[in-house]
Amino acid sequence: MTVLASLLLADSRLPTGGHVHSGTVEAAVARNLVRDAQDLALFLAGRLGGTGPVVAAVAAAGCLLAETAPVHWDVWDAAVSARTPSSATREASRAQGMTLLRTVRRVWPSPALDELAEIGRPHHPLVLGAVVAAAGDDAGVAASLALHHLLSGACAAAVRLLGLDPITVAAVQARASRFAEHIVREATDVAREAVARLEPRLLPSTSTPLPEVLAELHARAEVTLFAS
């Protein structure tokens, strides 16, 4: 039963608004930084090594925190902001978090999700972790789903923007997913320690400059297909 819930969370047909975000792929394509499947593979590798550990650990922590009470969600949400240098990226994360929260509170209602709603517009990976807990799954699944969304959003955008062969792009995502497995394990371990010690400063703080710069450039563009 929890497996089916996790599959639903990974399904792009669940109306969470993710389809309007490219994960800075649109800005990369506009500057000829991503032109084909090989470029996309390099782009995904960079995202996984940069923000990958952060979103995976935050999602895992959100799942673990949702099983405790009380939770000072605002402190953990602030820790995500501190690990997101670009204001445009922070805005995109909050927009996706709010849309996801609006949907999942109707599907998997829980006190933790109600508490998250009270802080305003929580970050996406934190919400994702809490809803995984509400659906009955564990922190490792939350971390996996966070990386799945990071990869699938970028890949879907690349197909639309560049007209790439969807099967070729699916193969790129599959290879990137194999690489992501060790990130899931490490991020989940870090999240367990951070939650056990109630210390969000223990969460990873890895990043890469290019996606942050691209996010800011995209936010300043006059006409775009994607929100971010």
KEKE-3310 file (N, C-alpha, C; in steps of 0.2 Angstrom, whole numbers, plus 5000, padded with zeros to 4 digits):
npx = (5004:5010:5019:5012:5007:5019:5022:5012:5016:5027:5022:5019:5007:5000:4993:5004:5010:5023:5026:5028:5040:5057:5069:5080:5084:5078:5084:5097:5097:5093:5105:5114:5120:5115:5112:5110:5107:5118:5124:5113:5115:5127:5123:5113:5121:5129:5119:5115:5126:5128:5115:5108:5112:5107:5093:5089:5092:5085:5072:5071:5074:5062:5052:5056:5054:5041:5035:5037:5034:5032:5035:5047:5044:5048:5061:5068:5064:5070:5083:5084:5082:5094:5103:5101:5106:5101:5088:5078:5078:5074:5061:5055:5056:5048:5036:5033:5032:5021:5011:5011:5008:4995:4989:4992:4987:4974:4974:4982:4978:4986:4992:5005:5006:4997:5003:5014:5008:5004:5016:5017:5023:5031:5047:5049:5056:5055:5041:5038:5045:5037:5024:5027:5029:5016:5009:5014:5027:5045:5060:5070:5064:5058:5069:5074:5063:5064:5076:5071:5062:5070:5077:5068:5060:5069:5072:5060:5058:5068:5065:5054:5059:5070:5066:5070:5073:5061:5064:5078:5081:5075:5083:5095:5090:5089:5102:5107:5099:5104:5117:5112:5109:5118:5119:5106:5107:5118:5112:5101:5106:5113:5102:5095:5104:5104:5090:5089:5097:5091:5096:5097:5108:5116:5113:5117:5126:5129:5132:5131:5138:5133:5119:5112:5115:5109:5096:5093:5095:5085:5074:5074:5071:5061:5051:5046:5045:5044:5041:5052)
npy = (4994:5006:5007:5010:5022:5030:5028:5036:5048:5050:5051:5061:5065:5068:5083:5094:5105:5104:5103:5115:5120:5121:5118:5126:5122:5128:5141:5137:5131:5142:5148:5140:5131:5118:5107:5095:5077:5073:5084:5086:5076:5079:5091:5086:5078:5088:5095:5085:5082:5095:5102:5091:5082:5091:5093:5080:5076:5085:5082:5069:5072:5080:5069:5062:5071:5073:5063:5066:5076:5091:5100:5112:5119:5130:5133:5123:5125:5138:5134:5127:5138:5145:5137:5139:5149:5158:5169:5168:5154:5150:5156:5148:5135:5137:5140:5128:5120:5125:5122:5109:5106:5110:5101:5088:5089:5086:5073:5065:5069:5076:5080:5085:5090:5100:5108:5113:5120:5131:5139:5147:5148:5134:5126:5115:5102:5099:5099:5088:5078:5077:5073:5061:5054:5055:5047:5035:5030:5029:5038:5036:5034:5046:5054:5048:5051:5065:5067:5061:5070:5081:5076:5072:5083:5091:5084:5082:5095:5097:5089:5095:5108:5106:5097:5083:5066:5056:5043:5042:5052:5047:5036:5044:5049:5037:5032:5043:5041:5029:5034:5042:5034:5032:5045:5046:5037:5042:5055:5052:5046:5057:5065:5058:5059:5073:5076:5068:5074:5086:5097:5107:5112:5102:5097:5094:5106:5108:5115:5122:5135:5138:5134:5142:5155:5154:5153:5166:5173:5168:5172:5185:5186:5191:5184:5168:5150:5142:5143:5143)
npz = (5000:5004:4994:4983:4986:4986:4972:4967:4971:4964:4951:4937:4934:4946:4952:4956:4951:4947:4933:4928:4930:4926:4932:4930:4917:4906:4905:4904:4891:4883:4883:4876:4883:4886:4874:4869:4872:4878:4884:4893:4901:4908:4914:4923:4931:4937:4944:4953:4961:4966:4972:4975:4987:4996:4994:4995:5008:5016:5012:5018:5031:5034:5033:5044:5054:5054:5061:5074:5088:5097:5082:5076:5063:5056:5059:5053:5040:5038:5037:5025:5017:5019:5013:5000:4989:4979:4976:4967:4966:4978:4979:4969:4975:4986:4979:4973:4984:4991:4982:4981:4994:4995:4987:4993:5006:5004:5000:5008:5023:5037:5054:5054:5041:5042:5051:5044:5035:5042:5043:5032:5017:5014:5010:4996:4996:5010:5013:5004:5011:5023:5018:5013:5025:5029:5020:5024:5022:5022:5027:5018:5006:5004:5002:4990:4982:4981:4974:4962:4958:4955:4944:4935:4932:4925:4914:4908:4904:4895:4885:4880:4876:4868:4859:4860:4858:4867:4873:4872:4882:4893:4895:4899:4911:4918:4919:4927:4938:4944:4948:4958:4969:4979:4984:4990:5001:5009:5011:5019:5030:5036:5038:5048:5059:5060:5064:5075:5084:5084:5076:5063:5057:5054:5042:5024:5014:5001:4985:4968:4958:4945:4942:4951:4946:4934:4938:4942:4931:4923:4930:4927:4914:4900:4893:4895:4895:4905:4923:4931)
capx = (5000:5014:5023:5007:5007:5025:5022:5008:5019:5032:5018:5019:5000:4998:4993:5008:5013:5030:5027:5029:5047:5062:5075:5085:5085:5076:5090:5103:5096:5093:5112:5117:5124:5112:5110:5108:5106:5125:5124:5109:5118:5132:5119:5110:5127:5130:5113:5115:5132:5127:5109:5106:5112:5103:5086:5087:5093:5079:5066:5072:5072:5055:5049:5057:5051:5033:5034:5038:5029:5031:5041:5048:5046:5051:5068:5070:5063:5075:5089:5083:5083:5101:5106:5098:5109:5097:5082:5074:5077:5070:5054:5053:5055:5042:5030:5031:5030:5014:5006:5011:5005:4988:4986:4992:4983:4967:4975:4984:4978:4989:4993:5011:5005:4993:5008:5018:5004:5004:5022:5016:5025:5037:5050:5046:5058:5052:5034:5038:5046:5031:5019:5029:5027:5008:5007:5016:5033:5050:5065:5074:5059:5057:5076:5073:5058:5067:5080:5067:5059:5075:5079:5062:5058:5074:5072:5054:5059:5073:5061:5049:5063:5074:5063:5074:5069:5060:5067:5085:5081:5073:5090:5099:5088:5090:5109:5108:5096:5109:5122:5109:5107:5123:5117:5100:5109:5121:5108:5096:5110:5114:5096:5094:5108:5101:5084:5090:5100:5087:5101:5097:5114:5120:5111:5122:5126:5133:5129:5136:5136:5129:5111:5110:5115:5104:5089:5092:5094:5078:5069:5074:5069:5054:5047:5049:5040:5043:5041:5059)
capy = (5000:5012:5007:5013:5029:5032:5029:5041:5055:5051:5052:5068:5067:5071:5090:5097:5111:5103:5103:5122:5122:5117:5117:5130:5120:5133:5146:5134:5130:5148:5150:5135:5126:5112:5107:5088:5072:5072:5090:5085:5071:5083:5095:5082:5076:5094:5096:5079:5084:5101:5103:5084:5080:5095:5092:5073:5076:5089:5078:5064:5075:5081:5063:5060:5076:5073:5057:5068:5082:5096:5102:5119:5118:5137:5133:5119:5129:5143:5130:5126:5145:5146:5133:5141:5156:5162:5171:5165:5147:5150:5157:5142:5130:5139:5140:5121:5117:5127:5119:5102:5105:5111:5095:5082:5089:5083:5066:5062:5074:5074:5085:5088:5095:5106:5113:5116:5126:5137:5144:5151:5144:5130:5124:5109:5096:5099:5097:5081:5073:5076:5069:5054:5051:5054:5042:5029:5027:5031:5043:5034:5035:5053:5056:5046:5055:5072:5067:5059:5076:5085:5073:5071:5090:5094:5079:5083:5102:5096:5086:5101:5114:5104:5091:5077:5059:5055:5037:5044:5056:5042:5033:5048:5049:5031:5032:5048:5038:5025:5038:5045:5030:5033:5051:5044:5033:5047:5060:5049:5045:5063:5068:5054:5062:5080:5075:5065:5080:5092:5102:5108:5114:5097:5096:5096:5113:5108:5119:5124:5142:5139:5134:5148:5161:5153:5154:5173:5176:5166:5176:5192:5186:5194:5179:5161:5145:5139:5148:5143)
capz = (5000:5004:4988:4978:4988:4983:4965:4965:4972:4959:4945:4935:4934:4952:4951:4961:4948:4945:4926:4925:4932:4922:4936:4926:4911:4901:4905:4901:4884:4880:4882:4872:4888:4885:4867:4867:4877:4881:4888:4898:4906:4912:4918:4928:4935:4941:4949:4958:4965:4970:4977:4976:4994:5001:4994:4998:5016:5018:5012:5023:5038:5034:5034:5051:5059:5054:5065:5080:5090:5092:5077:5075:5056:5054:5060:5047:5033:5037:5036:5018:5013:5020:5008:4993:4988:4974:4979:4962:4967:4985:4977:4965:4979:4990:4975:4972:4991:4992:4977:4983:5001:4994:4984:4997:5012:5003:4998:5014:5028:5043:5058:5052:5035:5044:5055:5039:5031:5046:5043:5026:5010:5016:5004:4993:4999:5017:5012:5001:5016:5027:5015:5013:5031:5030:5016:5027:5020:5026:5025:5012:5000:5004:4999:4983:4978:4980:4968:4956:4955:4952:4938:4930:4930:4921:4908:4904:4901:4890:4879:4877:4874:4863:4855:4861:4858:4874:4875:4874:4888:4898:4896:4902:4917:4921:4921:4932:4944:4947:4952:4963:4974:4985:4987:4994:5007:5013:5014:5024:5036:5038:5040:5054:5064:5061:5067:5082:5088:5083:5073:5056:5054:5051:5035:5019:5012:4995:4980:4962:4956:4939:4943:4955:4942:4929:4941:4943:4924:4921:4933:4924:4907:4899:4890:4897:4894:4912:4929:4934)
cpx = (5004:5018:5018:5007:5013:5025:5017:5011:5025:5028:5017:5011:4997:4998:4997:5011:5020:5031:5029:5036:5052:5068:5081:5087:5084:5082:5096:5103:5096:5101:5117:5122:5121:5109:5107:5108:5113:5126:5119:5111:5123:5128:5116:5116:5129:5125:5113:5120:5131:5121:5106:5106:5108:5096:5084:5087:5087:5073:5066:5071:5065:5051:5050:5054:5044:5031:5035:5034:5032:5037:5041:5050:5049:5058:5071:5069:5068:5082:5089:5085:5091:5105:5104:5100:5104:5090:5076:5073:5073:5063:5051:5051:5049:5035:5028:5029:5023:5009:5006:5007:4997:4985:4986:4988:4976:4968:4977:4984:4982:4991:5000:5010:5001:4998:5012:5014:5004:5010:5022:5017:5031:5040:5048:5049:5056:5045:5034:5040:5040:5025:5021:5028:5020:5006:5010:5022:5039:5055:5068:5070:5058:5063:5076:5068:5060:5071:5077:5064:5064:5077:5074:5060:5062:5073:5066:5054:5063:5070:5057:5053:5067:5072:5067:5070:5068:5063:5074:5085:5079:5079:5095:5097:5089:5097:5110:5105:5101:5114:5119:5108:5112:5121:5111:5103:5113:5117:5103:5100:5111:5108:5094:5097:5105:5095:5085:5093:5096:5091:5101:5103:5118:5118:5116:5121:5129:5129:5134:5133:5131:5122:5108:5110:5110:5097:5088:5091:5087:5073:5068:5072:5062:5049:5050:5043:5038:5043:5048:5063)
cpy = (5006:5013:5011:5020:5033:5033:5035:5048:5056:5052:5059:5070:5069:5079:5094:5103:5110:5104:5110:5124:5117:5115:5120:5128:5125:5138:5143:5133:5136:5151:5145:5131:5119:5111:5100:5084:5072:5078:5089:5081:5075:5088:5092:5080:5082:5095:5091:5080:5090:5101:5096:5082:5085:5093:5085:5073:5080:5085:5072:5066:5077:5075:5061:5065:5075:5067:5059:5074:5085:5097:5109:5119:5125:5136:5128:5122:5134:5140:5129:5133:5146:5143:5134:5148:5161:5163:5168:5158:5146:5151:5151:5136:5131:5138:5132:5118:5119:5123:5112:5101:5106:5105:5089:5083:5086:5076:5062:5067:5071:5080:5089:5092:5101:5111:5116:5121:5132:5142:5148:5147:5140:5128:5117:5103:5094:5096:5089:5076:5072:5072:5062:5050:5050:5049:5035:5026:5031:5036:5042:5035:5042:5056:5054:5050:5062:5072:5065:5065:5080:5083:5074:5078:5092:5090:5081:5090:5101:5094:5091:5106:5112:5099:5085:5071:5057:5048:5038:5048:5052:5038:5037:5049:5043:5030:5037:5045:5033:5028:5041:5041:5031:5040:5050:5041:5038:5052:5058:5048:5052:5066:5064:5058:5069:5080:5073:5070:5086:5098:5102:5110:5109:5094:5098:5103:5114:5112:5120:5131:5142:5139:5140:5154:5160:5155:5162:5176:5174:5170:5183:5192:5188:5189:5172:5156:5142:5144:5148:5138)
cpz = (5000:4998:4983:4980:4985:4976:4963:4966:4967:4952:4943:4934:4940:4951:4956:4958:4946:4938:4924:4927:4928:4926:4933:4919:4905:4900:4902:4893:4880:4879:4879:4877:4888:4878:4865:4873:4881:4886:4894:4903:4911:4916:4924:4933:4940:4946:4955:4963:4969:4975:4978:4983:4998:5000:4996:5005:5019:5018:5017:5030:5039:5036:5041:5056:5059:5059:5072:5082:5097:5088:5076:5067:5053:5054:5054:5040:5032:5035:5028:5014:5014:5016:5001:4992:4984:4976:4974:4964:4973:4983:4973:4970:4984:4986:4974:4979:4992:4988:4979:4990:5000:4991:4990:5004:5011:5002:5005:5020:5034:5047:5056:5046:5037:5048:5049:5036:5035:5046:5036:5020:5011:5009:5002:4996:5006:5017:5009:5007:5021:5024:5014:5019:5032:5026:5019:5025:5024:5023:5019:5005:4999:5000:4991:4979:4976:4974:4962:4953:4952:4945:4933:4928:4924:4914:4904:4901:4895:4884:4876:4874:4868:4858:4855:4860:4866:4877:4877:4880:4894:4900:4900:4910:4921:4923:4927:4939:4948:4951:4958:4970:4980:4988:4992:5001:5011:5016:5019:5030:5040:5041:5047:5060:5066:5065:5074:5086:5088:5081:5066:5053:5052:5044:5030:5017:5005:4990:4974:4960:4950:4939:4946:4950:4936:4931:4941:4936:4921:4924:4930:4917:4906:4897:4892:4896:4901:4917:4932:4930)
residu = (MET:THR:VAL:LEU:ALA:SER:LEU:LEU:LEU:ALA:ASP:SER:ARG:LEU:PRO:THR:GLY:GLY:HIS:VAL:HIS:SER:GLY:THR:VAL:GLU:ALA:ALA:VAL:ALA:ARG:ASN:LEU:VAL:ARG:ASP:ALA:GLN:ASP:LEU:ALA:LEU:PHE:LEU:ALA:GLY:ARG:LEU:GLY:GLY:THR:GLY:PRO:VAL:VAL:ALA:ALA:VAL:ALA:ALA:ALA:GLY:CYS:LEU:LEU:ALA:GLU:THR:ALA:PRO:VAL:HIS:TRP:ASP:VAL:TRP:ASP:ALA:ALA:VAL:SER:ALA:ARG:THR:PRO:SER:SER:ALA:THR:ARG:GLU:ALA:SER:ARG:ALA:GLN:GLY:MET:THR:LEU:LEU:ARG:THR:VAL:ARG:ARG:VAL:TRP:PRO:SER:PRO:ALA:LEU:ASP:GLU:LEU:ALA:GLU:ILE:GLY:ARG:PRO:HIS:HIS:PRO:LEU:VAL:LEU:GLY:ALA:VAL:VAL:ALA:ALA:ALA:GLY:ASP:ASP:ALA:GLY:VAL:ALA:ALA:SER:LEU:ALA:LEU:HIS:HIS:LEU:LEU:SER:GLY:ALA:CYS:ALA:ALA:ALA:VAL:ARG:LEU:LEU:GLY:LEU:ASP:PRO:ILE:THR:VAL:ALA:ALA:VAL:GLN:ALA:ARG:ALA:SER:ARG:PHE:ALA:GLU:HIS:ILE:VAL:ARG:GLU:ALA:THR:ASP:VAL:ALA:ARG:GLU:ALA:VAL:ALA:ARG:LEU:GLU:PRO:ARG:LEU:LEU:PRO:SER:THR:SER:THR:PRO:LEU:PRO:GLU:VAL:LEU:ALA:GLU:LEU:HIS:ALA:ARG:ALA:GLU:VAL:THR:LEU:PHE:ALA:SER)
# end
